[in-house]
């Protein structure tokens, strides 16, 4: 199985083209699942304060025996910690919970526009990066106007924007904005979980044409769309299957066919109105 390649972020950090989502991976079973992913070649673990598993992520990093500098750990600031001082304190709590001395990718989890503190939060993250507590900084679930506001008011472009993205919701316009600004796209819910995506006839046809599974076909679509998917799995065999998407390439017509499944968001989570604390 080919290894998971990396691409450079706008700050020079080498960022894997596929990572492990850790939502609901908790306790000893969660640590074991994360270690198995690292052993299978994953080098990106995606967590968040609200996932309540930062301690498990840190333990998995230590238990894996893989050099710390080879693993990128992501965590996210919850809405209740928006604001300059609050975000600074939140970062310290996350570092303490993980038992690590650095967060590799620090994201604002949701913009929570009615609170209107995401710019102040971003300023704190800029300073955390300058202090060395954080390597790369980015956002999650930000719209084009929100991204442009951050850049206009601070002069600092996010390295990553992690958003809902899958063939049902390919986010063409937002990805074009990311390309313009130099932001790496990252996909949450890349397989459109709890939907019929993997059973779609076009997905199965593309998979059969390459001798791969429907899951692999969709994850390869993400890679060729220029986005890093972060599929979640606690099963070692499924983790290996998910990562084995770098030995084949979809044709342009196949990419277009999967993108043609578009129907809009699957989750009732419009960043202009949805807020999480």
Residue, then its C-alpha position, 0 to 999 in steps of 0.5 A: x500500500x502506498x504511503x499517505x503523501x503530504x502537501x505544503x500548507x501556506x505556512x510551509x507545514x507538510x500536511x497529510x492528504x488523508x487523516x483520521x477523524x477521532x470523533x467518538x474514539x474515547x477511552x482505552x478502545x479509542x487509544x487503541x484505535x488511534x495507535x492502530x491508525x498510526x501504525x497503518x501510516x496515518x500521521x494526522x489525528x483530528x480531535x477537538x475539545x468538544x470530542x472529549x478525547x484530547x487525553x486519548x490523542x496524546x496517549x496514542x501519540x506517546x504509545x505509538x513510538x513514532x517520533x513526535x515531529x512526524x505526527x500532526x495533532x489537530x484540536x479545535x477551540x469550542x464556541x464557549x472559549x471564543x475571545x482573545x483571553x479565553x482562546x489563549x487559556x483554552x489552548x493551554x488546557x488542550x496542551x495539558x489534556x494531551x500532555x503535549x508541548x505543541x498543537x500542530x493544527x489549531x482550528x476555530x471549530x465553529x464561527x458562531x457569528x452571533x457572538x462575533x468573537x472569532x476575529x479576537x479568537x484568531x488574533x489569539x491564535x496568531x500569537x499562540x503560533x508566534x509563541x511556539x505553542x501552535x504550529x499551524x492555525x486554521x478554521x472550521x466551518x467558515x464561509x467566504x465572507x468570514x474568511x475574507x474578514x479574518x484576512x482583512x482584519x489581521x493580514x493572516x490567512x488560515x492554513x486550513x478550513x475544515x468543512x462539510x464536503x462530500x459528493x453530495x455537497x462538493x463546495x465548488x465555490x468555497x474550494x475556489x476561494x480556498x485556492x485563491x487565498x492559499x487555504x487547504x481544504x479539509x473534509x469532515x463527514x467525507x463519506x456522507x455518513x448515514x446517507x446512501x452515498x456509498x450505494x449510489x450506482x455511479x459510486x459503485x461503477x467508478x469503484x468497480x472500474x478501479x477494483x476498489x471499494x465505494x469508500x475508496x472511490x469517494x476518498x480518492x475523489x476528495x484527494x483529487x478535489x484537493x481536499x484532505x478527508x478525515x474519515x473516522x474508523x476504530x477498525x484497523x482493517x477499515x483504517x487501512x482500506x481508507x488509507x489505501x487510495x493513493x495507488x489509483x487515479x480517477x479520470x476527469x469524467x469520473x470525478x465529474x460524475x461523482x460531483x454530479x451527485x450534488x444535492x446540498x448539505x446533509x447536516x443542518x449546520x449552516x455556519x451563518x446560523x448554526x452555533x456550538x458552544 
